[in-house]
């Protein structure tokens, strides 16, 4: 392999005058050539440069340019000859050029010295060095954007570097976050990957690269109407929905769930001494020994985390659990009316919520089972991208948060049985701040929705990785943020969001975060330990953009004005016609 020489003497910027552990200062003789030659200046903030260290080369980025205090007035316009201008600049040290393999490497082989030359980096050469650092010649890569849009130098990253340690897409509204997610999905499909997009707003459902769309209500076109079977939920999910009080209602609800699981396990063949009537386990004046014996025979089913029972019988079973503890020896007691009264509010909540329209996405049986549809999708090599649309899912009762959490837990469960070990799955979650780190319930019973936190912590080793997109990175839990290997950061204006990103980056990448507030729409900085240096890119425009447009003020208001003008003209014409008749 012929070593690349990144130094072009025609792109000379200046000379190193001061060296620290992370930065160098340099003279910038060509940074202020005069107003009539402004286009020929070299050494602007944001430029990438190579430092010639004689035996090696160092990549850096200009982060500051200034004049010495004594020369500030020399650049003021005035009559006569201009004074001597001697600008100086500060360069952040990023990576070393390894000439044996023609790629960038984190860390420095040797530090620059005073007197070393600094040269402007050529965009095509920089892109080639970055690609060589992250991928081999025959590796699959995803073209996610370009360095310097005018030059059209593509930045291509392999999927293991982009998704292997999870990925975060951060950006304020209008910064290009949705387009970045759409571009990643399109490029993933081109590369032969498989992805599930959890879409809270429905904006990704119409993309051409999507093979299947699952919706919980409002089915249109080729969308598949689905529900998530409540039997795959956990007891904690039911507690977060039904919110039993801790002292009286909580234990009765747990016992009712246990009894209904036992009814399902016995499958219509209860042993002697155990009474089952209309799907309910009868405890009033029943044998304790027979009940406990049956429970021991089905202990694995009773301790399973799912809810494999008939939920329509749950409120009635709660009443069956309200029996006196003191009865005949070895027997359950008679009905305890006081406990029944304490549980009436719980019974009412169960009946109301299981029949409510908002929760039909879990408790109804309309449409197909999302679990079955996802398993069929994962087994189908002809389909690459599936979108689960939450557009029609209501916000009441924390339905969205709970539903998305149980879907995440289901996928994590599939990962734990090695479903994705040889066929990795990438899961995209838009508006992640709405779902991560949330706690639902009340002071008596609260449940932390931690499925995606667990995916971030342990999903990678099972082949399940996630891409979290959010406009509020400060709301992403620290334990999740620390697991994100690659960050694609668009413009962020909130100082807390920027501080969160800076804390998530290493010291080497922190300087790149200084450019975040000034990024243009569609521009982003790709940061991560898998990359040799922070890479500023203009994200590729997706072939099929998501439907993320805001309100159409121009179209609506212009049309409204035209209708009003037409109505006024018609009224004037009618008035004139009436006047002619009367005249």
C-alpha positions in Angstrom: 0.0 0.0 0.0 1.4 3.4 -1.0 1.4 5.7 2.0 -0.7 8.8 1.7 0.9 12.2 2.2 -1.7 14.5 3.5 0.5 17.6 3.2 -0.2 20.0 0.3 2.2 22.9 0.3 -0.3 25.0 -1.6 -2.7 24.7 1.4 -0.2 26.1 4.0 -2.0 27.7 6.9 0.7 28.6 9.5 3.3 27.4 12.0 3.0 26.0 15.5 4.0 28.4 18.2 2.7 26.8 21.4 1.9 23.1 22.3 -0.3 21.8 25.1 -1.6 18.3 25.8 -4.8 18.8 23.7 -4.3 22.0 21.7 -1.6 23.8 19.7 -1.4 27.5 18.9 -0.2 28.7 15.6 0.5 31.8 13.5 -2.0 32.4 10.7 -0.2 34.6 8.2 -2.8 33.9 5.5 -5.9 34.3 7.6 -6.3 38.1 7.0 -5.1 38.9 3.5 -7.2 42.1 3.3 -10.8 42.9 2.2 -10.0 42.8 -1.6 -8.5 39.2 -1.2 -11.0 37.8 1.4 -11.6 34.7 -0.6 -8.0 33.6 -0.5 -7.7 33.5 3.3 -6.8 30.2 4.9 -7.4 29.1 8.5 -11.0 29.7 9.5 -12.8 28.3 12.6 -14.1 24.9 11.8 -11.4 24.0 9.2 -9.7 20.6 9.5 -5.9 20.8 9.3 -2.9 18.4 9.2 0.2 19.2 11.3 3.5 18.0 9.8 5.4 16.5 12.7 8.3 15.2 10.4 7.9 11.5 11.3 4.1 11.6 11.5 1.0 13.7 10.8 -1.6 14.9 13.2 -5.2 15.8 12.3 -6.7 18.8 14.1 -9.5 21.3 13.9 -9.3 25.1 14.2 -11.5 26.1 17.1 -10.3 29.8 17.6 -8.7 32.6 15.6 -7.8 36.0 17.0 -5.4 38.9 16.9 -3.0 39.7 19.7 -4.4 42.5 21.9 -1.9 45.0 20.6 -3.0 44.6 17.0 -6.7 44.7 17.3 -7.0 48.1 15.8 -4.9 47.3 12.7 -7.9 45.7 11.0 -10.1 48.8 11.3 -10.7 50.4 7.9 -8.8 53.7 7.5 -7.2 55.9 5.0 -3.6 55.0 4.0 -1.6 51.8 4.3 -2.9 49.1 6.6 -0.8 48.1 9.6 0.8 44.7 9.9 -1.6 41.9 10.9 -0.4 38.8 12.7 -3.4 36.5 13.5 -3.0 33.5 15.8 -5.2 30.4 16.1 -5.9 27.5 18.4 -6.2 24.0 17.0 -7.7 21.0 18.8 -5.7 17.8 18.3 -7.9 15.0 17.1 -6.1 12.0 15.7 -2.9 10.7 14.1 -2.4 9.6 10.5 -1.1 6.1 10.4 0.7 6.0 7.1 1.3 2.2 7.0 -2.5 1.6 6.7 -3.5 5.1 5.4 -6.0 5.6 8.2 -6.7 7.8 11.2 -6.0 6.5 14.7 -7.2 7.9 18.0 -4.3 9.1 20.1 -1.0 10.7 19.0 2.1 8.9 17.9 4.1 12.0 18.7 3.1 15.5 19.7 3.7 18.5 17.4 6.7 20.8 18.2 7.2 24.5 17.9 7.9 25.3 14.3 5.9 22.5 12.7 3.9 23.4 9.6 0.1 23.4 9.5 -1.8 22.6 6.3 -5.5 22.7 5.4 -7.0 19.2 5.0 -8.3 18.3 1.6 -11.9 17.0 2.0 -11.6 13.9 -0.3 -8.4 12.8 1.4 -10.0 13.3 4.9 -13.0 11.3 3.9 -10.7 8.5 2.6 -8.7 8.4 5.8 -11.9 8.2 7.9 -13.3 5.4 5.8 -10.1 3.5 6.0 -10.2 3.8 9.8 -13.6 2.4 10.2 -14.0 -0.2 7.4 -12.1 -2.5 5.2 -12.2 -2.3 1.5 -14.8 -5.2 1.2 -17.0 -4.1 4.2 -20.6 -3.1 3.8 -21.0 0.6 4.5 -23.9 3.0 4.9 -23.6 6.4 3.1 -25.0 8.7 5.7 -23.9 12.1 4.5 -21.1 14.3 3.0 -18.3 16.4 4.3 -18.7 19.9 3.0 -21.9 19.7 0.9 -20.5 21.6 -2.1 -17.7 19.1 -2.6 -19.9 16.1 -2.3 -17.5 13.9 -0.4 -19.5 10.9 0.9 -19.0 9.7 4.5 -19.6 6.0 4.7 -19.7 4.1 8.0 -20.0 0.3 8.5 -23.1 -0.8 10.4 -21.1 -2.3 13.3 -19.5 1.1 14.0 -22.8 2.9 13.6 -25.2 0.6 15.4 -23.0 -1.9 17.2 -22.9 0.0 20.5 -26.3 1.7 20.1 -26.8 5.1 18.5 -28.3 8.4 19.5 -29.7 11.0 17.2 -30.1 14.4 18.9 -31.4 17.7 17.6 -33.8 20.5 18.2 -37.0 20.9 16.2 -36.2 21.7 12.6 -32.6 20.5 12.9 -33.0 17.5 10.6 -33.4 14.7 13.2 -36.3 12.9 11.4 -34.5 13.0 8.1 -31.5 11.5 9.7 -33.5 8.6 11.1 -35.2 8.2 7.7 -31.7 8.1 6.0 -30.4 5.5 8.4 -33.5 3.3 7.8 -33.1 3.6 4.0 -29.4 2.9 4.1 -29.9 0.0 6.5 -32.4 -1.6 4.0 -29.9 -1.1 1.1 -27.2 -2.8 3.1 -29.4 -5.8 3.8 -30.2 -5.1 7.5 -33.4 -5.6 9.4 -35.1 -3.0 11.5 -38.2 -2.2 13.5 -39.2 1.5 13.8 -41.3 2.4 16.8 -43.1 5.5 15.5 -45.0 7.6 18.0 -46.3 10.1 15.4 -46.8 7.9 12.3 -44.5 10.1 10.2 -42.3 7.1 9.0 -45.2 4.9 7.9 -45.4 6.3 4.4 -41.7 5.8 3.5 -41.1 3.7 0.4 -38.5 1.5 2.1 -41.0 0.3 4.7 -42.2 -3.3 4.0 -44.9 -3.6 6.8 -46.8 -1.1 8.9 -48.6 -2.2 12.0 -51.2 0.2 13.5 -53.5 -0.1 16.6 -56.4 1.9 15.1 -57.4 3.8 12.1 -56.2 1.2 9.5 -55.5 2.7 6.0 -54.1 1.3 2.8 -51.9 -1.7 3.4 -51.5 -1.2 7.1 -52.1 -4.2 9.4 -54.5 -3.7 12.3 -53.0 -5.2 15.4 -53.3 -5.4 19.2 -50.6 -6.4 21.7 -51.9 -9.5 23.6 -52.1 -8.6 27.3 -50.9 -12.2 28.1 -47.4 -11.0 27.3 -47.6 -8.2 29.8 -46.4 -8.6 33.4 -48.1 -8.2 36.7 -46.2 -4.9 37.2 -47.8 -3.6 34.0 -51.3 -4.4 35.3 -50.4 -2.8 38.7 -49.4 0.4 36.9 -52.7 0.4 35.0 -55.1 -0.6 37.8 -53.2 1.3 40.6 -54.3 -0.8 43.7 -53.7 0.7 47.1 -50.8 -0.9 48.8 -52.4 -2.2 52.1 -55.6 -3.9 51.0 -56.1 -3.8 47.3 -52.6 -4.7 46.2 -52.4 -8.2 47.9 -55.9 -9.1 46.7 -55.1 -8.1 43.1 -51.9 -10.2 43.2 -53.8 -13.2 44.7 -56.5 -12.8 42.0 -53.9 -12.9 39.3 -52.3 -16.0 40.9 -55.7 -17.8 41.1 -56.6 -17.1 37.5 -53.2 -18.3 36.3 -53.9 -21.5 38.3 -57.3 -21.9 36.6 -55.6 -21.6 33.2 -52.9 -24.1 34.2 -55.5 -26.7 35.3 -57.1 -26.4 31.9 -60.6 -27.5 33.1 -59.4 -30.4 35.1 -59.2 -29.2 38.7 -58.1 -31.7 41.3 -60.4 -32.8 44.1 -61.1 -30.1 46.6 -60.5 -27.2 44.2 -63.7 -25.6 42.9 -63.8 -23.7 39.6 -67.0 -22.1 38.4 -67.4 -20.1 35.2 -63.6 -19.5 35.0 -63.3 -18.4 38.6 -61.5 -20.1 41.4 -63.9 -20.4 44.4 -62.2 -19.9 47.7 -65.2 -19.3 50.0 -65.2 -22.3 52.5 -62.9 -24.2 50.2 -60.0 -26.5 51.2 -56.7 -24.7 51.8 -54.7 -27.9 51.4 -56.2 -28.7 48.0 -55.5 -25.2 46.8 -51.9 -25.2 47.9 -51.3 -28.7 46.5 -52.6 -27.5 43.1 -50.4 -24.4 43.3 -47.3 -26.5 44.0 -48.1 -28.7 41.0 -48.1 -25.6 38.7 -45.5 -23.5 40.4 -43.6 -22.7 37.2 -46.7 -21.3 35.5 -47.7 -19.3 38.6 -44.2 -17.7 38.8 -44.0 -16.9 35.1 -43.8 -13.2 34.4 -46.6 -13.1 31.9 -50.4 -12.7 32.4 -51.6 -16.0 30.9 -55.2 -15.9 32.1 -58.7 -14.5 31.2 -58.5 -10.8 32.0 -62.3 -10.5 31.7 -62.6 -12.5 34.9 -60.1 -10.5 36.9 -62.6 -8.1 38.7 -64.8 -11.0 39.7 -61.9 -13.0 41.0 -60.8 -10.1 43.2 -64.2 -10.4 44.9 -63.5 -14.2 45.3 -60.3 -13.4 47.1 -62.2 -11.3 49.8 -62.6 -14.2 52.3 -62.1 -14.3 56.0 -58.8 -15.8 57.1 -60.4 -17.5 60.1 -62.7 -20.3 59.1 -63.1 -24.0 59.7 -59.7 -25.7 60.3 -57.9 -26.2 57.0 -60.6 -24.2 55.1 -60.8 -20.7 53.7 -63.4 -18.6 55.5 -66.7 -17.1 54.4 -66.9 -13.8 52.4 -65.5 -10.8 54.1 -67.8 -8.0 53.3 -65.5 -5.3 54.8 -62.7 -6.4 52.5 -65.1 -6.5 49.6 -66.0 -2.9 50.3 -62.3 -1.9 50.4 -61.8 -3.5 47.0 -64.9 -2.0 45.2 -62.9 0.9 43.8 -60.3 -1.5 42.4 -63.0 -3.6 40.9 -64.6 -0.6 39.3 -61.2 0.5 37.8 -60.5 -2.9 36.4 -64.0 -3.1 34.7 -63.7 0.5 33.4 -60.1 0.2 32.0 -60.5 -3.2 30.4 -63.5 -2.0 28.6 -62.2 1.5 27.7 -61.5 2.4 24.1 -58.0 3.8 25.1 -56.8 0.4 26.2 -58.3 -1.7 23.4 -54.9 -1.9 21.9 -54.0 -4.4 24.7 -57.2 -5.8 26.1 -59.3 -6.2 22.9 -58.8 -9.0 20.3 -59.6 -7.0 17.1 -56.9 -7.3 14.5 -53.9 -9.6 14.5 -51.6 -10.2 17.4 -48.6 -7.9 17.2 -46.5 -10.6 18.7 -47.3 -13.1 15.9 -46.9 -10.4 13.3 -43.4 -9.4 14.6 -42.3 -13.0 14.8 -43.4 -13.6 11.2 -41.6 -10.4 10.1 -38.4 -11.4 11.9 -38.5 -14.8 10.2 -39.2 -13.4 6.7 -36.1 -12.7 4.7 -38.1 -10.8 2.1 -39.0 -8.0 4.5 -36.4 -5.6 6.0 -38.2 -2.7 7.7 -41.4 -2.7 9.8 -43.0 0.3 11.4 -45.1 0.1 14.5 -47.2 3.2 14.4 -48.5 4.7 17.7 -50.3 7.6 16.0 -53.7 6.4 17.1 -52.7 5.3 20.6 -54.2 7.6 23.2 -52.2 9.3 26.0 -54.8 8.5 28.7 -53.8 6.1 31.5 -50.1 6.2 30.3 -51.2 3.9 27.5 -48.4 4.9 25.1 -45.7 4.5 27.7 -46.9 1.1 28.9 -47.6 -0.3 25.4 -44.2 0.7 24.1 -42.5 -0.6 27.2 -44.1 -4.0 26.9 -43.1 -4.2 23.2 -39.5 -3.4 24.2 -39.6 -6.1 26.8 -41.0 -8.6 24.3 -38.1 -7.9 21.9 -35.6 -8.1 24.7 -37.1 -11.5 25.7 -36.7 -12.7 22.1 -33.1 -11.5 22.2 -32.4 -13.3 25.4 -33.3 -16.6 23.7 -30.8 -15.8 21.0 -33.3 -14.9 18.3 -31.0 -12.1 17.0 -27.6 -13.6 17.8 -26.9 -14.5 14.1 -29.4 -12.0 12.6 -28.9 -8.6 14.4 -32.0 -6.4 14.7 -31.8 -2.6 14.9 -34.7 -0.9 16.7 -35.5 2.8 16.1 -37.3 4.8 18.7 -38.4 8.3 17.8 -39.3 10.9 20.5 -37.4 8.7 23.0 -37.7 11.4 25.8 -41.4 10.6 26.1 -40.7 7.0 27.1 -37.3 6.6 28.7 -36.9 6.7 32.4 -40.6 7.1 33.0 -42.4 6.0 36.2 -46.2 5.4 36.0 -48.6 4.8 38.8 -49.3 6.7 42.1 -47.9 6.9 45.6 -49.3 3.4 46.4 -48.0 1.5 43.4 -45.5 2.9 40.9 -43.7 1.0 38.2 -40.5 2.1 36.4 -40.7 1.5 32.7 -37.2 0.2 32.1 -37.4 -2.0 29.0 -35.3 0.3 26.8 -32.9 0.9 29.6 -32.3 -2.8 29.8 -32.0 -3.0 26.0 -29.3 -0.3 26.1 -27.4 -2.1 28.9 -27.6 -5.7 27.7 -29.2 -5.9 24.3 -25.9 -5.5 22.4 -24.5 -8.9 23.5 -27.7 -10.5 22.2 -27.7 -8.8 18.8 -30.4 -6.3 19.6 -29.3 -2.6 19.3 -31.3 0.6 19.3 -31.3 4.0 17.7 -32.8 6.6 20.1 -33.9 9.9 18.5 -34.9 12.8 20.7 -35.0 16.6 20.8 -34.4 16.6 24.6 -31.3 14.6 25.4 -31.3 15.9 28.9 -34.4 13.7 29.6 -32.5 10.5 28.5 -31.4 8.7 31.7 -27.7 8.8 32.4 -27.4 5.0 32.5 -28.9 4.8 29.0 -26.9 7.8 27.6 -23.7 6.2 28.7 -24.4 3.1 26.7 -24.7 5.0 23.4 -21.6 4.5 21.3 -22.3 6.7 18.4 -24.0 10.1 18.6 -25.3 12.1 15.6 -25.8 15.5 16.9 -27.8 18.2 15.1 -28.3 21.8 16.2 -29.1 22.0 19.9 -30.0 25.4 21.4 -30.8 24.5 25.0 -27.8 24.8 27.2 -28.8 21.8 29.3 -29.1 19.6 26.2 -25.6 20.7 25.0 -24.2 20.0 28.5 -25.7 16.5 28.4 -24.1 15.8 25.0 -20.7 17.2 26.3 -20.8 14.9 29.3 -21.6 11.9 27.1 -18.6 12.6 25.0 -15.0 12.0 25.9 -12.6 14.9 26.3 -11.4 14.4 22.8 -14.9 14.9 21.4 -15.9 17.7 23.7 -14.4 20.4 21.5 -16.7 19.3 18.6 -19.7 20.0 20.8 -18.8 23.7 20.7 -20.0 23.8 17.1 -23.4 22.3 17.9 -25.4 25.6 18.4 -24.3 26.9 15.0 -25.1 23.8 12.9 -27.3 24.4 9.9 -30.5 22.4 9.2 -29.4 19.0 8.0 -25.9 19.4 9.3 -24.7 17.1 12.1 -21.6 16.1 14.0 -20.9 12.3 14.3 -19.2 11.6 17.6 -18.2 8.3 19.2 -15.4 6.1 20.4 -15.7 3.9 17.3 -14.7 6.9 15.1 -11.1 8.2 14.9 -12.3 11.8 15.1 -15.6 13.8 15.3 -16.9 14.1 11.8 -19.1 17.1 10.7 -21.4 16.1 7.9 -24.4 17.2 5.9 -26.8 14.3 6.2 -28.0 12.7 3.0 -31.5 13.6 2.0 -33.7 10.5 2.2 -35.3 9.3 -1.0 -38.6 9.2 0.7 -38.7 11.8 3.5 -40.9 11.3 6.5 -44.1 13.2 6.9 -42.7 15.6 9.5 -44.1 18.9 8.2 -45.6 21.3 10.6 -48.9 23.3 10.2 -49.5 24.6 6.6 -50.1 28.2 7.6 -49.3 29.6 4.1 -51.6 27.3 2.2 -54.4 27.4 4.7 -54.4 31.1 5.3 -54.1 32.1 1.6 -56.9 29.7 0.7 -59.0 31.3 3.5 -58.4 34.8 2.2 -59.4 33.7 -1.3 -62.6 32.2 0.0 -63.4 35.3 1.9 -62.7 37.6 -1.1 -64.8 35.3 -3.3 -67.7 35.4 -0.8 -67.4 39.2 -0.6 -67.4 39.6 -4.4 -70.4 37.3 -4.6 -72.3 39.3 -2.0 -71.5 42.5 -3.8 -72.7 41.1 -7.1 -75.9 40.0 -5.4 -76.5 43.4 -3.8 -75.9 45.1 -7.2 -78.3 42.7 -8.9 -81.0 43.5 -6.2 -80.4 47.2 -6.6 -80.8 46.9 -10.4 -84.1 45.1 -9.9 -85.5 47.6 -7.4 -84.2 50.6 -9.4 
